[in-house]
Amino acid sequence: MNDKPHITDDALDGLLRSAVAAQTAPPSLRNSVRSAVAREQSNGSRRLAVAAAAACVALGWIAIADRYDQSAPTSVAPQTPEVVVVEPPTEFTTSNHIVVRHERVAPNVTVVQLVPTYESEKRVRREALARSIRNRVAQRGGAS
Amino acid sequence: MAEAGFSERLLELHLDGVYRYAFRLTQDADAAADLTQETMLRAWRRRTSLRDAAAAKVWLLRIADNAWNDTLRRKLRLRKHEEPAEQESADPRPPATGGVEHQETLNRALAALDALPDRQRRVMHLAVCESLPQAEVAEVLGITTQAVKASLAAGRKRLREQLQDIDQQLQTKR
């Protein structure tokens, strides 16, 4: 039989727990941990605010850049071959009409106004008739 | 803010436990305070990674253990470049709270605990002083439960040998 004194596990555990239990965090450490965490918290909020401000600036910058691109004359529009349109003369005459160009609605379609020329012949005839009547009246007046 | 209040309450609740473990690791009052603060700051920065508040103690002790391992690695790197400095640290023993004789006994127990090899010391502290189950001790230290059992048995054996006369004193007092 072993006659050496033998400390039990329970006694040993109790002894160690009592020894360690006295080691509590000093109040100064408690305060410094509190303030360090508070500082960390405010740093976090500040970082968040800075990130939000940076995001706003970036969005604004993108919006301005977009607007500038739209209004810039150097926009990259696809180049189409330039079609040279030969404009027809403003007015020309046919045998019976004078054609006056009125409106161009499509490359191949032009609205024109046709002014018939026979009205002028009528007028000439009418004027000739009036002239002959005037002559006859004058001749009769002179004879009497 | 519910989350912040919750986390602050949690840190407050486990501050003593973390400090005790830091003291066991560093064996120095100032270094233990620094390690505790470092642990709490790391825990605060990673507070969203804590899923279960009931596991907070194990989580915090693991952070403390990792922080101390980082410190040891840094010290090891520095020691390669610097001359060894004269160590002058504060008395790691707790302040006297009871009778002189009783305090002597507690100091001897602490000295024996601190004299254990590193892993045995950590295991003994977590399993005995913090009353963590062996599985949780294994989780904190990142080792297997078998390794915890082995370290615990070896630590107890060594402490029993060193504290035989204390047991005699305890028995004569009864």
Contacts between the chains, C-beta under 8 A, distances in Angstrom:
chain1	res1	chain2	res2	distance
A	4	B	164	6.5
A	5	B	164	5.4
A	5	B	165	7.7
A	5	B	167	5.0
A	5	B	168	4.9
A	5	B	171	6.9
A	6	B	160	6.9
A	6	B	164	7.7
A	6	B	167	7.0
A	7	B	160	5.2
A	7	B	163	5.7
A	7	B	164	6.7
A	7	B	166	7.0
A	7	B	167	3.6
A	7	B	170	7.7
A	9	B	156	6.3
A	11	B	167	6.5
A	11	B	170	6.5
A	12	B	128	7.8
A	12	B	156	6.4
A	12	B	159	5.9
A	12	B	160	6.4
A	12	B	163	6.9
A	13	B	128	4.9
A	15	B	105	7.3
A	15	B	106	7.5
A	15	B	109	4.8
A	15	B	163	7.2
A	15	B	166	7.0
A	15	B	170	7.9
A	16	B	109	5.8
A	16	B	110	8.0
A	16	B	113	6.0
A	16	B	124	7.1
A	16	B	128	5.1
A	16	B	129	5.7
A	16	B	159	7.7
A	17	B	128	6.7
A	17	B	129	5.6
A	17	B	131	8.0
A	18	B	106	6.1
A	18	B	109	7.9
A	19	B	94	7.4
A	19	B	106	4.0
A	19	B	107	7.4
A	19	B	109	4.4
A	19	B	110	4.6
A	19	B	113	7.3
A	20	B	20	5.6
A	20	B	24	7.5
A	20	B	110	7.2
A	20	B	113	7.9
A	20	B	125	7.2
A	20	B	129	4.2
A	21	B	129	8.0
A	22	B	94	3.7
A	22	B	95	7.0
A	22	B	97	5.6
A	22	B	106	7.1
A	23	B	19	6.9
A	23	B	20	4.9
A	23	B	23	5.1
A	23	B	94	5.0
A	24	B	16	4.9
A	24	B	19	6.9
A	24	B	20	7.7
A	25	B	15	4.9
A	25	B	16	5.3
A	25	B	18	7.9
A	25	B	19	3.9
A	25	B	33	7.8
A	25	B	36	6.5
A	26	B	33	7.2
A	28	B	33	7.9
A	29	B	15	7.7
A	29	B	19	6.7
A	29	B	33	4.7
A	29	B	36	6.1
A	29	B	37	7.1
A	30	B	12	7.9
A	30	B	15	6.3
A	32	B	33	7.8
A	32	B	37	6.2
A	33	B	11	7.1
A	33	B	15	6.6
A	33	B	36	6.9
A	33	B	37	5.5
A	33	B	40	4.9
A	34	B	8	7.9
A	36	B	37	5.9
A	36	B	40	7.1
A	36	B	41	5.8
A	37	B	8	6.6
A	37	B	11	6.7
A	37	B	40	6.5
A	37	B	41	7.2
A	37	B	44	5.2
A	40	B	41	6.2
A	40	B	44	5.4
A	40	B	45	7.0
A	41	B	4	6.6
A	41	B	44	7.8
